[in-house]
Amino acid sequence: MTTLKKQVGLRFEPNLLKMVDKVAKQKGLTRTEFVEKAVKLYVLNEEK
């Protein structure tokens, strides 16, 4: 498992946070796990 170096405090609009929580629950992930995966996918797609 990767050791985390830093944590980022993020603020979400209430409606976006509800959507994040809903999808994370459907996928069986925590909010943090879901956001990490989403950001990783976004960054990888931007690098292409």
Backbone atoms as SQL, in Angstrom:
CREATE TABLE atoms (id INTEGER PRIMARY KEY, chain TEXT, resi INTEGER, resn TEXT, atom TEXT, x REAL, y REAL, z REAL);
INSERT INTO atoms VALUES
  (1, 'A', 1, 'MET', 'N', 0.836, -1.186, 0.000),
  (2, 'A', 1, 'MET', 'CA', 0.000, 0.000, 0.000),
  (3, 'A', 1, 'MET', 'C', 0.877, 1.243, 0.000),
  (4, 'A', 2, 'THR', 'N', 0.428, 2.256, -0.693),
  (5, 'A', 2, 'THR', 'CA', 1.173, 3.496, -0.811),
  (6, 'A', 2, 'THR', 'C', 1.051, 4.316, 0.468),
  (7, 'A', 3, 'THR', 'N', 2.166, 4.894, 0.883),
  (8, 'A', 3, 'THR', 'CA', 2.148, 5.786, 2.035),
  (9, 'A', 3, 'THR', 'C', 1.760, 7.178, 1.556),
  (10, 'A', 4, 'LEU', 'N', 0.789, 7.765, 2.208),
  (11, 'A', 4, 'LEU', 'CA', 0.345, 9.098, 1.818),
  (12, 'A', 4, 'LEU', 'C', 1.287, 10.147, 2.371),
  (13, 'A', 5, 'LYS', 'N', 1.656, 11.090, 1.536),
  (14, 'A', 5, 'LYS', 'CA', 2.569, 12.149, 1.943),
  (15, 'A', 5, 'LYS', 'C', 1.819, 13.350, 2.519),
  (16, 'A', 6, 'LYS', 'N', 0.730, 13.728, 1.856),
  (17, 'A', 6, 'LYS', 'CA', -0.030, 14.898, 2.281),
  (18, 'A', 6, 'LYS', 'C', -1.505, 14.620, 2.071),
  (19, 'A', 7, 'GLN', 'N', -2.312, 15.337, 2.777),
  (20, 'A', 7, 'GLN', 'CA', -3.749, 15.268, 2.560),
  (21, 'A', 7, 'GLN', 'C', -4.219, 16.637, 2.100),
  (22, 'A', 8, 'VAL', 'N', -5.245, 16.611, 1.283),
  (23, 'A', 8, 'VAL', 'CA', -5.791, 17.851, 0.755),
  (24, 'A', 8, 'VAL', 'C', -7.180, 18.047, 1.337),
  (25, 'A', 9, 'GLY', 'N', -7.414, 19.195, 1.916),
  (26, 'A', 9, 'GLY', 'CA', -8.755, 19.512, 2.406),
  (27, 'A', 9, 'GLY', 'C', -9.574, 20.068, 1.251),
  (28, 'A', 10, 'LEU', 'N', -10.642, 19.401, 0.913),
  (29, 'A', 10, 'LEU', 'CA', -11.483, 19.832, -0.202),
  (30, 'A', 10, 'LEU', 'C', -12.842, 20.270, 0.312),
  (31, 'A', 11, 'ARG', 'N', -13.403, 21.245, -0.351),
  (32, 'A', 11, 'ARG', 'CA', -14.759, 21.699, -0.025),
  (33, 'A', 11, 'ARG', 'C', -15.628, 21.447, -1.247),
  (34, 'A', 12, 'PHE', 'N', -16.788, 20.846, -1.012),
  (35, 'A', 12, 'PHE', 'CA', -17.707, 20.525, -2.089),
  (36, 'A', 12, 'PHE', 'C', -19.012, 21.280, -1.906),
  (37, 'A', 13, 'GLU', 'N', -19.649, 21.608, -3.022),
  (38, 'A', 13, 'GLU', 'CA', -21.010, 22.130, -2.956),
  (39, 'A', 13, 'GLU', 'C', -21.877, 21.010, -2.388),
  (40, 'A', 14, 'PRO', 'N', -22.895, 21.329, -1.602),
  (41, 'A', 14, 'PRO', 'CA', -23.721, 20.292, -0.971),
  (42, 'A', 14, 'PRO', 'C', -24.299, 19.268, -1.951),
  (43, 'A', 15, 'ASN', 'N', -24.778, 19.728, -3.115),
  (44, 'A', 15, 'ASN', 'CA', -25.354, 18.785, -4.081),
  (45, 'A', 15, 'ASN', 'C', -24.300, 17.855, -4.663),
  (46, 'A', 16, 'LEU', 'N', -23.105, 18.385, -4.925),
  (47, 'A', 16, 'LEU', 'CA', -22.024, 17.548, -5.444),
  (48, 'A', 16, 'LEU', 'C', -21.608, 16.521, -4.396),
  (49, 'A', 17, 'LEU', 'N', -21.536, 16.935, -3.152),
  (50, 'A', 17, 'LEU', 'CA', -21.154, 16.019, -2.080),
  (51, 'A', 17, 'LEU', 'C', -22.168, 14.891, -1.942),
  (52, 'A', 18, 'LYS', 'N', -23.446, 15.208, -2.079),
  (53, 'A', 18, 'LYS', 'CA', -24.480, 14.168, -2.029),
  (54, 'A', 18, 'LYS', 'C', -24.294, 13.167, -3.158),
  (55, 'A', 19, 'MET', 'N', -23.975, 13.670, -4.364),
  (56, 'A', 19, 'MET', 'CA', -23.754, 12.770, -5.503),
  (57, 'A', 19, 'MET', 'C', -22.519, 11.901, -5.279),
  (58, 'A', 20, 'VAL', 'N', -21.453, 12.510, -4.759),
  (59, 'A', 20, 'VAL', 'CA', -20.231, 11.758, -4.464),
  (60, 'A', 20, 'VAL', 'C', -20.533, 10.649, -3.468),
  (61, 'A', 21, 'ASP', 'N', -21.238, 10.972, -2.402),
  (62, 'A', 21, 'ASP', 'CA', -21.571, 9.975, -1.385),
  (63, 'A', 21, 'ASP', 'C', -22.440, 8.861, -1.956),
  (64, 'A', 22, 'LYS', 'N', -23.393, 9.220, -2.809),
  (65, 'A', 22, 'LYS', 'CA', -24.295, 8.232, -3.408),
  (66, 'A', 22, 'LYS', 'C', -23.522, 7.247, -4.283),
  (67, 'A', 23, 'VAL', 'N', -22.683, 7.769, -5.167),
  (68, 'A', 23, 'VAL', 'CA', -21.927, 6.902, -6.072),
  (69, 'A', 23, 'VAL', 'C', -20.896, 6.086, -5.296),
  (70, 'A', 24, 'ALA', 'N', -20.240, 6.699, -4.325),
  (71, 'A', 24, 'ALA', 'CA', -19.260, 5.971, -3.517),
  (72, 'A', 24, 'ALA', 'C', -19.924, 4.793, -2.814),
  (73, 'A', 25, 'LYS', 'N', -21.106, 5.014, -2.265),
  (74, 'A', 25, 'LYS', 'CA', -21.832, 3.939, -1.582),
  (75, 'A', 25, 'LYS', 'C', -22.188, 2.824, -2.559),
  (76, 'A', 26, 'GLN', 'N', -22.641, 3.192, -3.760),
  (77, 'A', 26, 'GLN', 'CA', -22.981, 2.196, -4.779),
  (78, 'A', 26, 'GLN', 'C', -21.771, 1.350, -5.156),
  (79, 'A', 27, 'LYS', 'N', -20.600, 1.977, -5.182),
  (80, 'A', 27, 'LYS', 'CA', -19.370, 1.280, -5.566),
  (81, 'A', 27, 'LYS', 'C', -18.710, 0.567, -4.386),
  (82, 'A', 28, 'GLY', 'N', -19.236, 0.759, -3.185),
  (83, 'A', 28, 'GLY', 'CA', -18.654, 0.139, -2.002),
  (84, 'A', 28, 'GLY', 'C', -17.359, 0.797, -1.562),
  (85, 'A', 29, 'LEU', 'N', -17.245, 2.089, -1.822),
  (86, 'A', 29, 'LEU', 'CA', -16.043, 2.838, -1.476),
  (87, 'A', 29, 'LEU', 'C', -16.373, 3.897, -0.433),
  (88, 'A', 30, 'THR', 'N', -15.339, 4.344, 0.260),
  (89, 'A', 30, 'THR', 'CA', -15.517, 5.501, 1.128),
  (90, 'A', 30, 'THR', 'C', -15.490, 6.747, 0.254),
  (91, 'A', 31, 'ARG', 'N', -15.910, 7.851, 0.818),
  (92, 'A', 31, 'ARG', 'CA', -15.866, 9.120, 0.086),
  (93, 'A', 31, 'ARG', 'C', -14.437, 9.412, -0.371),
  (94, 'A', 32, 'THR', 'N', -13.478, 9.224, 0.517),
  (95, 'A', 32, 'THR', 'CA', -12.082, 9.504, 0.192),
  (96, 'A', 32, 'THR', 'C', -11.584, 8.604, -0.928),
  (97, 'A', 33, 'GLU', 'N', -11.881, 7.305, -0.847),
  (98, 'A', 33, 'GLU', 'CA', -11.455, 6.380, -1.898),
  (99, 'A', 33, 'GLU', 'C', -12.029, 6.774, -3.251),
  (100, 'A', 34, 'PHE', 'N', -13.309, 7.136, -3.260),
  (101, 'A', 34, 'PHE', 'CA', -13.954, 7.525, -4.512),
  (102, 'A', 34, 'PHE', 'C', -13.319, 8.782, -5.097),
  (103, 'A', 35, 'VAL', 'N', -13.102, 9.792, -4.260),
  (104, 'A', 35, 'VAL', 'CA', -12.513, 11.043, -4.741),
  (105, 'A', 35, 'VAL', 'C', -11.092, 10.800, -5.237),
  (106, 'A', 36, 'GLU', 'N', -10.309, 9.981, -4.538),
  (107, 'A', 36, 'GLU', 'CA', -8.948, 9.671, -4.983),
  (108, 'A', 36, 'GLU', 'C', -8.963, 9.015, -6.355),
  (109, 'A', 37, 'LYS', 'N', -9.857, 8.039, -6.551),
  (110, 'A', 37, 'LYS', 'CA', -9.939, 7.358, -7.846),
  (111, 'A', 37, 'LYS', 'C', -10.380, 8.314, -8.946),
  (112, 'A', 38, 'ALA', 'N', -11.354, 9.163, -8.645),
  (113, 'A', 38, 'ALA', 'CA', -11.854, 10.113, -9.640),
  (114, 'A', 38, 'ALA', 'C', -10.760, 11.095, -10.059),
  (115, 'A', 39, 'VAL', 'N', -10.029, 11.610, -9.097),
  (116, 'A', 39, 'VAL', 'CA', -8.952, 12.554, -9.403),
  (117, 'A', 39, 'VAL', 'C', -7.859, 11.858, -10.202),
  (118, 'A', 40, 'LYS', 'N', -7.512, 10.646, -9.812),
  (119, 'A', 40, 'LYS', 'CA', -6.474, 9.897, -10.525),
  (120, 'A', 40, 'LYS', 'C', -6.873, 9.676, -11.983),
  (121, 'A', 41, 'LEU', 'N', -8.112, 9.252, -12.216),
  (122, 'A', 41, 'LEU', 'CA', -8.584, 9.047, -13.585),
  (123, 'A', 41, 'LEU', 'C', -8.556, 10.345, -14.383),
  (124, 'A', 42, 'TYR', 'N', -8.977, 11.419, -13.771),
  (125, 'A', 42, 'TYR', 'CA', -8.979, 12.715, -14.447),
  (126, 'A', 42, 'TYR', 'C', -7.559, 13.122, -14.845),
  (127, 'A', 43, 'VAL', 'N', -6.632, 13.006, -13.918),
  (128, 'A', 43, 'VAL', 'CA', -5.248, 13.409, -14.185),
  (129, 'A', 43, 'VAL', 'C', -4.639, 12.533, -15.276),
  (130, 'A', 44, 'LEU', 'N', -4.872, 11.227, -15.211),
  (131, 'A', 44, 'LEU', 'CA', -4.334, 10.333, -16.235),
  (132, 'A', 44, 'LEU', 'C', -4.897, 10.662, -17.613),
  (133, 'A', 45, 'ASN', 'N', -6.182, 10.994, -17.688),
  (134, 'A', 45, 'ASN', 'CA', -6.788, 11.366, -18.971),
  (135, 'A', 45, 'ASN', 'C', -6.240, 12.687, -19.496),
  (136, 'A', 46, 'GLU', 'N', -5.932, 13.607, -18.613),
  (137, 'A', 46, 'GLU', 'CA', -5.391, 14.902, -19.027),
  (138, 'A', 46, 'GLU', 'C', -3.958, 14.778, -19.545),
  (139, 'A', 47, 'GLU', 'N', -3.215, 13.781, -19.061),
  (140, 'A', 47, 'GLU', 'CA', -1.826, 13.602, -19.483),
  (141, 'A', 47, 'GLU', 'C', -1.723, 13.047, -20.895),
  (142, 'A', 48, 'LYS', 'N', -2.784, 12.426, -21.383),
  (143, 'A', 48, 'LYS', 'CA', -2.750, 11.808, -22.718),
  (144, 'A', 48, 'LYS', 'C', -2.748, 12.829, -23.812);
